[in-house]
Amino acid sequence: MTSTENQQTSTTSSSNAGRSTATARSSQAERSTDRLRTVLRINAASSMISGGVMAAIPNTIDDLLDTGRPGWIHLIGIGLMLFATIVAITARFDRPKLKVATSAIVVGDIGWVVGSVVTVLLGWYSGGGVVAVLAVAAMVDVFAVLQWRALRRVR
């Protein structure tokens, strides 16, 4: 093999290895993006269901929570359904917009958790209400963590 042929073979091998690494990174990014979209869709579905229940039967939910404010529960339910719609739409964004919008959703989820803990500490609920509110806050916290971890992998 001549020196020129040896250099061409080396260049070709190096180029193929570079393409293979780039393909692996691209595949990893696609899997991470798919995971993020899945978590967002599940968040959207659970928010839509929760919001729909709150909006449809606020008096029943109020009986569980014992807030004395079924009108607020109804409004929060409607807000949750709007949030769910935004999250579902976000799951369809291209990668650059997906990253920005998911960060905002994570902040919103963390805000929900903090707000839930604060209202529990302020004594807004009965014993059963405390359990229900903290259970939902824990679920929302799981969504925030899963979305944040998936988002970090997408970057």
Secondary structure, 3 states (H helix, E strand, C coil): CCHHHHHHHHHHHHHHHHHHHHHHHHHHHHHHHHHHHHHHHHHHHHHHHHHHHHHHCHHHHHHHHCCCCHHHHHHHHHHHHHHHHHHHHHCCCCHHHHHHHHHHHHHHHHHHHHHHHHHHHCCCCCHHHHHHHHHHHHHHHHHHHHHHHHHHHHC
